[in-house]
Amino acid sequence: MTIAREFIILGFADHQDMKVPLFLLFLVMYLLTVISNLIIITLVCLDNHLQKPMYFFICNMSFIDMLYSSVTVPNMLKNIITNNKSISFQGCMSQLFFFNSLGSLEYMLLTSMAYDRYVAICCPLVYHVTMNKKVCVTLASVAWGGGFAAALPLSVLISSLCYCASTQINHFFCDLTPLLKLACDDTSAVEYAVFAEGIIIVLNCFLLTLTTYVYIISAIFKISSKESRYKAFSTCTSHLTVVILFYTMIASMYMKPSSSYDLDEGKGFAILYVVIVPMLNPIIYTLRNKDVNEAFNRLIRIKF
């Protein structure tokens, strides 16, 4: 039986003298994340030139990035600027569930996007037949359903643990490892579940994405025209950059023994993948994307 009724999220309690600058910094970054991803979603939905499989997946990714930040950052901002750092047990478990769901969902969606790039470059003649609307919707639906289904067992196991030693979470949101460190019960079942899901979801998605890019790069090198090679590779650059960022952050954060996990260091890494990476993703996808830039200019001309 769980004794804890609520948790105290310590956040950045050691930096009280910096709470206003931290609040303003994270607020600006959060607003940039929401606004930039909303712009991408709006462009993809309204512009006929962006009604393509690649932009359908980018639209999904933008929606995930907004939710990913919104699950944690608003509560973090409240904790920074006010003295009320408590979160109910149900609220904490809900935050953990949605955070893990969206993380698993992102793995799967990045894998679907890699498959889209594989078909576009390795099988261009059948691309529009293979990546039709039904296939794209199916891939996205499997990713969304799989992400939420994967997080459910972990949430059930963690919510059934007894938290009686302390209720202070040395983090800025309800993350997996800080909660396990507070539990009085044997956490081996949760750790086995984390390991199993890491193999089933993270490792398989990583291997599928890696294999896909081996075929993509091999196909690009076989293209005789230097200009065509550059064009083919440029269509994958943004996705490959996001994949490297995402897997590097997650590996640095979670792919090590819990005994060697430093909570203060973990907060720093968490800022990277919870706040900074979702803010950078729209820039990565649109900075050198001619179609998106042209769609944005068309929208500006229509409105103003």
Rosetta silent file (secondary structure, phi, psi, omega in degrees, C-alpha in Angstrom):
SEQUENCE: MTIAREFIILGFADHQDMKVPLFLLFLVMYLLTVISNLIIITLVCLDNHLQKPMYFFICNMSFIDMLYSSVTVPNMLKNIITNNKSISFQGCMSQLFFFNSLGSLEYMLLTSMAYDRYVAICCPLVYHVTMNKKVCVTLASVAWGGGFAAALPLSVLISSLCYCASTQINHFFCDLTPLLKLACDDTSAVEYAVFAEGIIIVLNCFLLTLTTYVYIISAIFKISSKESRYKAFSTCTSHLTVVILFYTMIASMYMKPSSSYDLDEGKGFAILYVVIVPMLNPIIYTLRNKDVNEAFNRLIRIKF
SCORE:     score description
SCORE:     0.000 S_00000001
   1 L     0.000  133.587 -178.757    0.000    0.000    0.000 S_00000001
   2 L   -78.888  124.666 -179.233    1.355    3.436   -0.962 S_00000001
   3 L   -83.973  -37.986 -175.720    1.828    5.714    2.048 S_00000001
   4 L   -63.379  130.293  174.865    2.743    8.914    0.170 S_00000001
   5 L   -96.796  -26.901  178.305   -0.209   11.200   -0.589 S_00000001
   6 E  -154.270  163.341  177.259    1.891   13.798   -2.372 S_00000001
   7 E  -118.352  156.155  173.876    5.472   14.479   -3.382 S_00000001
   8 E  -108.712  115.870  179.818    7.653   17.550   -3.037 S_00000001
   9 E   -90.322  108.907 -175.004    9.508   18.337   -6.268 S_00000001
  10 L   -67.208  -34.587  177.965   12.706   20.078   -5.230 S_00000001
  11 L    58.350 -121.941 -178.072   13.506   21.281   -8.748 S_00000001
  12 L  -110.657   48.002 -177.328   16.148   24.014   -8.585 S_00000001
  13 H   -62.531  -24.717  179.992   15.853   24.704   -4.856 S_00000001
  14 H   -76.412   -6.116 -176.756   19.633   25.144   -4.641 S_00000001
  15 H  -124.637   48.041 -178.640   19.428   28.157   -6.957 S_00000001
  16 H   -61.510  -31.215  179.506   16.818   30.348   -5.256 S_00000001
  17 H   -70.319  -13.338 -178.636   18.821   33.467   -6.054 S_00000001
  18 H  -110.455   14.469 -170.867   18.425   32.614   -9.757 S_00000001
  19 H   -65.989  -36.281  179.203   14.722   31.764   -9.727 S_00000001
  20 H   -69.336  -48.881  175.952   13.558   34.802  -11.746 S_00000001
  21 H   -59.287  -40.643  178.563   16.209   34.414  -14.510 S_00000001
  22 H   -64.142  -43.041  178.974   15.548   30.648  -14.623 S_00000001
  23 H   -59.460  -47.928 -178.418   11.791   31.210  -14.803 S_00000001
  24 H   -65.308  -40.910 -179.767   12.135   33.717  -17.667 S_00000001
  25 H   -62.479  -50.431 -178.085   14.633   31.535  -19.547 S_00000001
  26 H   -70.039  -31.621  176.974   12.509   28.387  -19.387 S_00000001
  27 H   -64.750  -46.277  179.364    9.320   30.338  -20.104 S_00000001
  28 H   -62.274  -42.856 -179.868   10.802   31.833  -23.279 S_00000001
  29 H   -65.236  -39.607  178.878   12.106   28.431  -24.392 S_00000001
  30 H   -65.993  -44.163  178.833    8.739   26.794  -23.719 S_00000001
  31 H   -63.120  -39.842  176.978    6.849   29.496  -25.643 S_00000001
  32 H   -62.107  -40.596  179.269    9.289   29.152  -28.562 S_00000001
  33 H   -61.883  -48.935 -177.101    8.701   25.382  -28.536 S_00000001
  34 H   -65.998  -47.566 -175.612    4.914   25.712  -28.570 S_00000001
  35 H   -65.658  -47.081 -177.658    4.759   28.536  -31.130 S_00000001
  36 H   -64.805  -39.939  178.324    7.277   27.045  -33.584 S_00000001
  37 H   -70.931  -34.375  175.273    5.648   23.604  -33.487 S_00000001
  38 H   -64.004  -37.202  178.219    2.190   25.153  -33.892 S_00000001
  39 H   -62.888  -44.297  179.047    3.457   26.984  -36.975 S_00000001
  40 H   -62.614  -45.702  179.646    4.682   23.711  -38.497 S_00000001
  41 H   -60.496  -43.210  179.604    1.377   21.946  -37.738 S_00000001
  42 H   -62.831  -44.616 -179.618   -0.572   24.864  -39.245 S_00000001
  43 H   -62.533  -45.264 -178.362    1.566   24.926  -42.389 S_00000001
  44 H   -65.136  -37.277 -178.656    1.272   21.178  -42.962 S_00000001
  45 H   -74.192  -32.579 -173.168   -2.507   21.246  -42.434 S_00000001
  46 H   -97.860  -27.264 -174.107   -3.191   24.294  -44.626 S_00000001
  47 L   -95.835  120.923 -178.624   -0.647   24.129  -47.444 S_00000001
  48 H   -64.159  -26.626 -179.368   -1.365   21.625  -50.236 S_00000001
  49 H   -69.887  -16.105 -179.408    2.312   21.536  -51.192 S_00000001
  50 H  -104.145   12.837  178.342    3.090   19.917  -47.834 S_00000001
  51 L   -83.530   66.199 -178.769    0.517   17.137  -48.147 S_00000001
  52 L  -130.106  156.932 -178.407    3.265   14.514  -48.374 S_00000001
  53 H   -55.033  -42.509 -177.885    4.174   11.563  -46.126 S_00000001
  54 H   -58.495  -42.681 -178.100    7.357   13.223  -44.832 S_00000001
  55 H   -78.283  -24.932  172.666    5.474   16.293  -43.620 S_00000001
  56 H   -61.674  -44.099  178.820    2.671   14.180  -42.205 S_00000001
  57 H   -70.849  -36.990  177.127    5.228   12.551  -39.887 S_00000001
  58 H   -63.253  -38.323  177.332    6.889   15.899  -39.128 S_00000001
  59 H   -61.461  -43.429  176.413    3.453   17.247  -38.140 S_00000001
  60 H   -62.054  -42.317  179.989    3.046   14.309  -35.748 S_00000001
  61 H   -63.324  -39.338  178.523    6.526   14.941  -34.353 S_00000001
  62 H   -63.318  -40.611  178.686    5.716   18.616  -33.758 S_00000001
  63 H   -64.675  -40.923  177.884    2.579   17.640  -31.846 S_00000001
  64 H   -62.956  -44.428 -178.935    4.593   15.178  -29.728 S_00000001
  65 H   -60.909  -39.658  177.362    7.242   17.818  -28.965 S_00000001
  66 H   -63.337  -46.007  179.832    4.566   20.239  -27.754 S_00000001
  67 H   -66.046  -40.914 -177.978    3.010   17.605  -25.501 S_00000001
  68 H   -56.269  -46.218  178.524    6.430   16.388  -24.326 S_00000001
  69 H   -73.080  -37.650 -175.608    7.327   19.849  -23.032 S_00000001
  70 H   -68.938  -24.091  178.118    3.822   20.604  -21.772 S_00000001
  71 H   -66.338  -31.756 -172.385    3.790   17.522  -19.530 S_00000001
  72 H  -116.896  -41.495 -168.199    6.708   18.859  -17.476 S_00000001
  73 H   -67.008  -45.727  179.976    7.614   22.499  -18.135 S_00000001
  74 H   -56.274  -42.270  178.203    4.456   24.351  -16.914 S_00000001
  75 H   -67.311  -36.038  177.160    4.636   22.587  -13.554 S_00000001
  76 H   -63.305  -41.102  178.527    8.379   23.277  -13.414 S_00000001
  77 H   -63.073  -41.060  177.951    7.722   26.990  -14.003 S_00000001
  78 H   -62.526  -42.131 -179.390    5.162   27.013  -11.196 S_00000001
  79 H   -66.316  -34.214 -178.619    7.625   25.341   -8.837 S_00000001
  80 H   -68.643  -44.837 -169.304   10.382   27.820   -9.675 S_00000001
  81 H   -90.896  -15.875 -179.665    8.374   30.987   -9.115 S_00000001
  82 L  -117.139  171.934  176.974    6.192   29.906   -6.171 S_00000001
  83 L   -91.296   -5.038 -179.283    6.797   28.263   -2.811 S_00000001
  84 L   -89.636   99.595 -176.508    4.279   25.510   -3.548 S_00000001
  85 L  -107.267   13.376 -176.825    6.407   22.616   -4.806 S_00000001
  86 E   -85.693  152.278  173.118    3.980   19.820   -4.003 S_00000001
  87 E  -141.243  136.230 -177.923    2.337   17.500   -6.509 S_00000001
  88 E   -65.124  158.756  179.106   -0.332   14.942   -5.666 S_00000001
  89 H   -59.423  -44.109  179.982    0.458   11.240   -5.924 S_00000001
  90 H   -64.848  -39.757  178.732   -2.050   10.886   -8.777 S_00000001
  91 H   -64.801  -38.768  179.074   -0.613   13.944  -10.521 S_00000001
  92 H   -65.191  -45.555 -179.536    2.908   12.576  -10.214 S_00000001
  93 H   -66.625  -35.954  177.384    1.937    9.174  -11.620 S_00000001
  94 H   -65.573  -43.344  178.496    0.021   10.828  -14.474 S_00000001
  95 H   -60.791  -44.516  178.771    3.032   12.989  -15.327 S_00000001
  96 H   -62.276  -43.053 -178.779    5.287    9.921  -15.332 S_00000001
  97 H   -62.287  -49.481 -177.444    2.835    7.962  -17.509 S_00000001
  98 H   -69.382  -34.291  177.997    2.479   10.654  -20.182 S_00000001
  99 H   -64.265  -46.885  178.946    6.197   11.429  -20.165 S_00000001
 100 H   -66.882  -37.411  178.921    7.097    7.756  -20.723 S_00000001
 101 H   -61.119  -48.490 -177.147    4.306    7.349  -23.291 S_00000001
 102 H   -68.556  -32.012  175.845    5.494   10.263  -25.385 S_00000001
 103 H   -65.282  -47.491  178.123    9.110    9.093  -25.133 S_00000001
 104 H   -63.303  -39.167  178.188    8.214    5.602  -26.409 S_00000001
 105 H   -60.691  -39.460 -178.453    6.012    7.158  -29.068 S_00000001
 106 H   -66.559  -38.353  175.256    8.921    9.273  -30.302 S_00000001
 107 H   -55.428  -49.788 -174.490   11.129    6.200  -30.748 S_00000001
 108 H   -67.551  -39.706 -179.033    8.477    4.546  -32.894 S_00000001
 109 H   -69.315  -38.082  176.406    7.677    7.644  -34.925 S_00000001
 110 H   -62.516  -35.113  177.096   11.357    8.295  -35.669 S_00000001
 111 H   -68.032  -41.049  176.712   11.557    4.696  -36.913 S_00000001
 112 H   -62.957  -39.588  178.455    8.520    5.249  -39.165 S_00000001
 113 H   -66.130  -35.753  176.568   10.138    8.410  -40.534 S_00000001
 114 H   -64.507  -39.741  177.746   13.322    6.442  -41.263 S_00000001
 115 H   -64.527  -40.025  177.232   11.244    3.917  -43.226 S_00000001
 116 H   -59.254  -44.470  179.041    9.637    6.774  -45.173 S_00000001
 117 H   -67.296  -34.909  177.940   13.095    8.109  -46.137 S_00000001
 118 H   -62.403  -47.855 -179.495   14.201    4.569  -47.063 S_00000001
 119 H   -64.824  -40.548 -178.095   11.308    4.108  -49.499 S_00000001
 120 H   -62.848  -36.142 -175.099   11.801    7.621  -50.943 S_00000001
 121 H   -97.372  -39.432 -176.748   15.493    7.058  -51.718 S_00000001
 122 H   -87.775  -26.253 -179.263   15.813    3.304  -52.273 S_00000001
 123 L  -133.575   58.054 -172.538   12.474    2.707  -54.019 S_00000001
 124 H   -63.358  -29.262 -176.183   11.539    6.104  -55.558 S_00000001
 125 H   -70.395  -24.914 -179.076    9.442    4.645  -58.397 S_00000001
 126 H  -113.708   15.420 -174.636    6.949    3.055  -55.993 S_00000001
 127 H   -58.689  -50.242 -175.150    7.191    5.685  -53.251 S_00000001
 128 H   -70.171  -24.419  176.379    3.721    7.191  -53.697 S_00000001
 129 H   -78.496  -45.042 -178.251    2.156    3.743  -53.954 S_00000001
 130 H   -68.230  -47.284 -177.364    4.010    2.310  -50.946 S_00000001
 131 L   -96.987   56.443  177.531    3.679    5.376  -48.720 S_00000001
 132 L   -78.003  175.692 -174.621    0.018    6.063  -49.428 S_00000001
 133 H   -59.359  -40.695 -178.233   -2.279    7.792  -46.960 S_00000001
 134 H   -63.483  -42.011  179.801   -3.514    4.537  -45.419 S_00000001
 135 H   -65.064  -43.578 -179.612    0.040    3.303  -44.736 S_00000001
 136 H   -62.193  -45.559  179.357    1.079    6.639  -43.195 S_00000001
 137 H   -64.111  -38.966  179.220   -1.968    6.752  -40.919 S_00000001
 138 H   -63.839  -45.920  179.699   -1.388    3.099  -39.916 S_00000001
 139 H   -61.644  -43.938  179.574    2.282    3.721  -39.038 S_00000001
 140 H   -66.424  -40.744 -179.432    1.387    6.812  -37.006 S_00000001
 141 H   -64.994  -40.787  177.691   -1.497    5.026  -35.254 S_00000001
 142 H   -62.980  -40.340  178.954    0.719    2.071  -34.311 S_00000001
 143 H   -63.900  -47.367 -179.548    3.294    4.514  -32.900 S_00000001
 144 H   -63.896  -47.784 -179.937    0.693    6.415  -30.840 S_00000001
 145 H   -64.774  -43.255 -179.294   -1.010    3.243  -29.589 S_00000001
 146 H   -64.626  -38.072  179.915    2.289    1.478  -28.926 S_00000001
 147 H   -61.594  -47.294 -178.881    3.712    4.436  -27.003 S_00000001
 148 H   -72.246  -34.755  178.543    0.812    4.602  -24.546 S_00000001
 149 H   -67.808  -36.376 -178.441    0.579    0.811  -24.239 S_00000001
 150 H   -67.438  -34.140 -176.802    4.310    0.554  -23.457 S_00000001
 151 H   -79.796  -18.306 -174.681    4.118    3.075  -20.609 S_00000001
 152 H   -63.584  -49.350 -179.509    1.126    1.453  -18.894 S_00000001
 153 H   -59.711  -41.077  179.072    2.873   -1.542  -17.217 S_00000001
 154 H   -61.905  -43.517 -179.193    5.633    0.691  -15.828 S_00000001
 155 H   -63.791  -40.100  178.459    3.107    3.160  -14.433 S_00000001
 156 H   -64.327  -44.236 -178.755    1.116    0.386  -12.762 S_00000001
 157 H   -65.580  -43.366 -177.224    4.246   -1.120  -11.188 S_00000001
 158 H   -70.415  -37.799 -179.509    5.612    2.206   -9.949 S_00000001
 159 H   -70.100  -18.071  179.603    2.270    3.381   -8.546 S_00000001
 160 L   -89.496   -4.153  178.938    2.003    0.166   -6.518 S_00000001
 161 L   -74.838  158.650  178.420    5.320    0.776   -4.731 S_00000001
 162 L   -98.805  122.201  178.883    5.446    2.029   -1.138 S_00000001
 163 L  -110.554   92.047 -174.323    7.044    5.476   -0.707 S_00000001
 164 L  -119.381  -16.419 -177.242    7.572    5.842    3.024 S_00000001
 165 L   -76.025  -45.265 -179.005   11.188    6.970    3.483 S_00000001
 166 L  -156.634  155.558  177.029   10.893   10.385    1.851 S_00000001
 167 L  -117.811   11.304 -178.692    8.565   12.286   -0.433 S_00000001
 168 E   -93.235  116.291  179.458   11.148   14.753   -1.774 S_00000001
 169 E   -95.116  115.794 -179.610   11.946   14.221   -5.455 S_00000001
 170 L   -82.668   68.061 -179.615   15.333   15.687   -6.355 S_00000001
 171 L  -161.093  177.558  177.029   14.232   16.558   -9.881 S_00000001
 172 L  -105.003    4.989  170.577   11.997   19.059  -11.650 S_00000001
 173 L  -158.008  172.954 -177.960    9.381   16.450  -12.617 S_00000001
 174 L   -80.808   89.233 -179.800    8.297   12.925  -11.686 S_00000001
 175 L   -98.993  164.606 -172.903   10.893   10.880  -13.503 S_00000001
 176 H   -62.465  -56.793 -173.487   11.489    7.144  -13.218 S_00000001
 177 H   -63.721  -45.875  176.596   14.893    6.946  -11.494 S_00000001
 178 H   -58.410  -35.914  178.368   14.279    9.595   -8.785 S_00000001
 179 H   -68.429  -39.902  179.211   11.038    7.826   -7.845 S_00000001
 180 H   -63.372  -33.532  179.233   12.759    4.446   -7.636 S_00000001
 181 H   -69.188  -20.848  179.419   15.325    5.938   -5.268 S_00000001
 182 H   -89.774  -16.941 -172.926   12.484    6.967   -2.906 S_00000001
 183 L   -70.495  140.950  176.839   10.728    3.586   -2.875 S_00000001
 184 L   -88.638  -22.847 -176.211   10.873    1.424    0.256 S_00000001
 185 L   -80.440  173.519  172.795    9.848   -1.748   -1.584 S_00000001
 186 L   -71.775  122.477 -175.759   11.879   -4.066   -3.751 S_00000001
 187 L   -99.899   11.364 -175.498   12.109   -2.310   -7.133 S_00000001
 188 H   -61.438  -35.662  179.937   13.529   -5.273   -9.075 S_00000001
 189 H   -63.086  -41.449  178.109   10.219   -5.877  -10.915 S_00000001
 190 H   -65.762  -41.997 -178.615   10.216   -2.290  -12.180 S_00000001
 191 H   -65.897  -37.615  175.949   13.873   -2.520  -13.189 S_00000001
 192 H   -64.573  -40.709  179.307   13.212   -5.759  -15.096 S_00000001
 193 H   -64.766  -40.981  177.357   10.258   -4.105  -16.846 S_00000001
 194 H   -62.085  -44.058  179.386   12.411   -1.107  -17.771 S_00000001
 195 H   -62.566  -44.362 -178.804   15.095   -3.440  -19.129 S_00000001
 196 H   -63.260  -44.736  179.526   12.550   -5.476  -21.104 S_00000001
 197 H   -68.667  -31.374  175.627   10.952   -2.388  -22.655 S_00000001
 198 H   -61.889  -40.309  178.291   14.404   -1.021  -23.400 S_00000001
 199 H   -71.557  -48.266 -173.932   15.149   -4.152  -25.428 S_00000001
 200 H   -68.152  -42.634 -174.189   11.738   -4.462  -27.061 S_00000001
 201 H   -99.652  -61.071 -171.604   11.208   -0.791  -27.937 S_00000001
 202 H   -65.010  -52.562 -176.502   14.387    1.269  -27.698 S_00000001
 203 H   -64.922  -44.004 -179.551   16.915   -1.267  -28.999 S_00000001
 204 H   -64.258  -42.248  177.621   14.644   -2.592  -31.758 S_00000001
 205 H   -63.341  -40.804  179.135   13.741    0.930  -32.913 S_00000001
 206 H   -63.970  -45.693 -178.911   17.408    1.899  -32.864 S_00000001
 207 H   -65.881  -39.765  177.688   18.473   -1.195  -34.846 S_00000001
 208 H   -63.611  -44.025  179.029   15.677   -0.719  -37.382 S_00000001
 209 H   -64.654  -42.799  179.327   16.602    2.940  -37.843 S_00000001
 210 H   -63.235  -45.283  178.849   20.307    2.088  -38.101 S_00000001
 211 H   -61.635  -41.794  179.360   19.663   -0.675  -40.652 S_00000001
 212 H   -59.194  -44.072 -178.115   17.452    1.658  -42.659 S_00000001
 213 H   -73.396  -24.548  172.464   20.185    4.287  -42.842 S_00000001
 214 H   -63.022  -44.848  178.217   22.771    1.692  -43.905 S_00000001
 215 H   -67.014  -40.292 -179.114   20.580    0.972  -46.942 S_00000001
 216 H   -63.180  -49.063 -178.077   19.895    4.685  -47.508 S_00000001
 217 H   -65.260  -38.332  176.790   23.568    5.705  -47.425 S_00000001
 218 H   -61.549  -42.192  179.608   24.482    2.748  -49.629 S_00000001
 219 H   -67.503  -37.204 -179.765   21.846    3.806  -52.180 S_00000001
 220 H   -64.882  -40.986 -179.694   23.008    7.441  -52.089 S_00000001
 221 H   -67.021  -21.383  179.198   26.619    6.469  -52.859 S_00000001
 222 L   -82.297  -11.563  178.477   25.404    4.545  -55.915 S_00000001
 223 L   -72.267  127.727 -174.330   23.868    7.706  -57.405 S_00000001
 224 L   -73.584  -38.875 -177.112   26.160    8.898  -60.207 S_00000001
 225 L   -77.592  128.615  178.533   25.250   12.603  -60.134 S_00000001
 226 H   -63.118  -39.464  179.864   26.914   14.608  -57.354 S_00000001
 227 H   -65.642  -40.895  179.301   23.960   17.027  -57.292 S_00000001
 228 H   -67.761  -36.426  176.918   21.455   14.174  -56.999 S_00000001
 229 H   -62.781  -44.756 -179.866   23.492   12.606  -54.182 S_00000001
 230 H   -63.321  -43.013 -179.587   23.476   15.876  -52.290 S_00000001
 231 H   -63.555  -41.904 -179.061   19.737   16.336  -52.832 S_00000001
 232 H   -66.021  -43.176 -178.834   18.984   12.779  -51.660 S_00000001
 233 H   -68.990  -34.541 -178.590   21.148   13.122  -48.555 S_00000001
 234 H   -65.247  -27.316  178.113   19.722   16.555  -47.683 S_00000001
 235 H   -70.818  -17.984 -179.458   16.226   15.044  -47.418 S_00000001
 236 H  -102.218  -13.973 -171.124   17.536   12.796  -44.601 S_00000001
 237 H   -58.037  -47.452 -176.142   19.783   15.285  -42.811 S_00000001
 238 H   -63.779  -45.326 -179.967   17.131   16.790  -40.525 S_00000001
 239 H   -64.168  -42.953 -179.672   15.703   13.412  -39.494 S_00000001
 240 H   -63.550  -37.522  177.874   19.165   11.930  -38.935 S_00000001
 241 H   -63.186  -45.226  179.194   20.135   14.932  -36.784 S_00000001
 242 H   -64.333  -41.190  178.684   17.038   14.505  -34.583 S_00000001
 243 H   -59.473  -47.329 -179.433   17.685   10.743  -34.297 S_00000001
 244 H   -63.016  -44.908  178.476   21.283   11.329  -33.145 S_00000001
 245 H   -59.593  -48.782 -173.957   20.213   14.014  -30.663 S_00000001
 246 H   -64.845  -50.340 -177.114   17.379   11.934  -29.228 S_00000001
 247 H   -69.326  -33.339  177.793   19.256    8.653  -28.817 S_00000001
 248 H   -65.164  -44.230  179.691   22.371   10.388  -27.470 S_00000001
 249 H   -64.058  -45.173 -177.359   20.355   12.202  -24.797 S_00000001
 250 H   -67.641  -40.778  179.229   18.425    9.101  -23.761 S_00000001
 251 H   -63.759  -41.329  179.828   21.546    6.905  -23.700 S_00000001
 252 H   -65.564  -30.081 -174.669   23.402    9.456  -21.556 S_00000001
 253 H   -86.508  -45.737 -167.224   20.432    9.649  -19.182 S_00000001
 254 H  -115.322  -20.763 -174.613   19.164    6.095  -18.784 S_00000001
 255 L   -85.598   57.625  175.193   21.632    3.585  -20.237 S_00000001
 256 L  -156.657  160.033 -177.558   23.670    3.162  -17.071 S_00000001
 257 L   -60.132  142.318 -179.130   23.227    1.418  -13.688 S_00000001
 258 H   -63.289  -26.193  179.308   20.831    3.173  -11.315 S_00000001
 259 H   -65.915  -27.322 -179.296   23.498    2.981   -8.596 S_00000001
 260 H   -96.627    6.395 -177.811   25.729    5.337  -10.615 S_00000001
 261 L   -76.928  122.157  177.054   22.888    7.742  -11.404 S_00000001
 262 L   -99.198  120.236 -173.547   23.572   11.244  -10.081 S_00000001
 263 H   -65.069  -39.534  179.505   20.330   13.146   -9.514 S_00000001
 264 H   -67.420  -39.859  175.641   21.858   16.608   -9.961 S_00000001
 265 H   -65.782  -37.229  179.400   23.561   15.523  -13.178 S_00000001
 266 H   -61.722  -35.986  178.066   20.287   13.933  -14.272 S_00000001
 267 H   -63.248  -38.323  179.082   18.491   17.267  -13.961 S_00000001
 268 H   -64.988  -45.231  177.751   21.008   18.821  -16.352 S_00000001
 269 H   -65.359  -37.351 -179.168   20.542   16.088  -18.959 S_00000001
 270 H   -63.149  -37.400  176.527   16.761   16.257  -18.494 S_00000001
 271 H   -57.833  -38.557 -178.699   16.792   19.975  -19.345 S_00000001
 272 H   -62.350  -50.568 -173.360   18.437   19.055  -22.652 S_00000001
 273 H   -91.622  -12.829  177.862   15.845   16.532  -23.820 S_00000001
 274 H   -93.460  -35.998 -174.272   12.756   17.990  -22.112 S_00000001
 275 H  -109.705  -49.484 -170.131   13.260   21.696  -22.891 S_00000001
 276 H   -79.056  -48.639 -177.318   16.043   22.257  -25.426 S_00000001
 277 H   -61.811  -45.361  175.911   15.633   19.400  -27.932 S_00000001
 278 H   -60.680  -27.717  176.936   11.855   19.980  -28.465 S_00000001
 279 H   -75.231  -34.239 -177.743   12.694   23.649  -29.073 S_00000001
 280 H   -79.036  -29.685 -175.471   15.454   22.766  -31.572 S_00000001
 281 H   -53.718  -47.028  178.345   13.482   20.146  -33.533 S_00000001
 282 H   -61.433  -35.144  178.667   11.339   22.670  -35.479 S_00000001
 283 H   -67.130  -43.249 -179.921   14.490   24.617  -36.365 S_00000001
 284 H   -61.848  -42.072 -176.639   16.266   21.448  -37.524 S_00000001
 285 H   -74.852  -24.097 -172.084   13.309   20.400  -39.674 S_00000001
 286 H  -113.633  -17.080 -171.531   12.686   23.816  -41.253 S_00000001
 287 L   -57.811  -45.046 -178.660   15.997   25.715  -41.364 S_00000001
 288 L  -113.455   19.193 -178.254   17.118   24.277  -44.706 S_00000001
 289 L   -94.266  108.517 -175.984   13.767   22.939  -45.849 S_00000001
 290 H   -63.250  -41.716 -177.656   12.776   24.775  -49.009 S_00000001
 291 H   -61.933  -44.899 -178.565    9.183   23.462  -49.052 S_00000001
 292 H   -67.861  -41.619  179.108    8.441   24.594  -45.491 S_00000001
 293 H   -62.798  -41.147  178.126   10.052   28.009  -46.009 S_00000001
 294 H   -67.302  -38.994  178.323    8.032   28.571  -49.183 S_00000001
 295 H   -64.144  -39.682  178.137    4.843   27.453  -47.435 S_00000001
 296 H   -64.534  -42.562  178.469    5.544   29.891  -44.602 S_00000001
 297 H   -64.133  -37.622  177.961    6.101   32.751  -47.085 S_00000001
 298 H   -64.928  -41.927 -179.677    2.837   31.876  -48.866 S_00000001
 299 H   -64.082  -40.903  178.866    0.967   31.919  -45.564 S_00000001
 300 H   -63.427  -43.876 -179.496    2.454   35.324  -44.654 S_00000001
 301 H   -64.025  -38.796 -179.828    1.497   36.769  -48.054 S_00000001
 302 H   -66.498  -42.687 -174.499   -2.071   35.459  -47.743 S_00000001
 303 H   -78.348  -33.947 -173.017   -2.552   36.801  -44.217 S_00000001
 304 L  -121.159    0.000    0.000   -0.800   40.146  -44.582 S_00000001
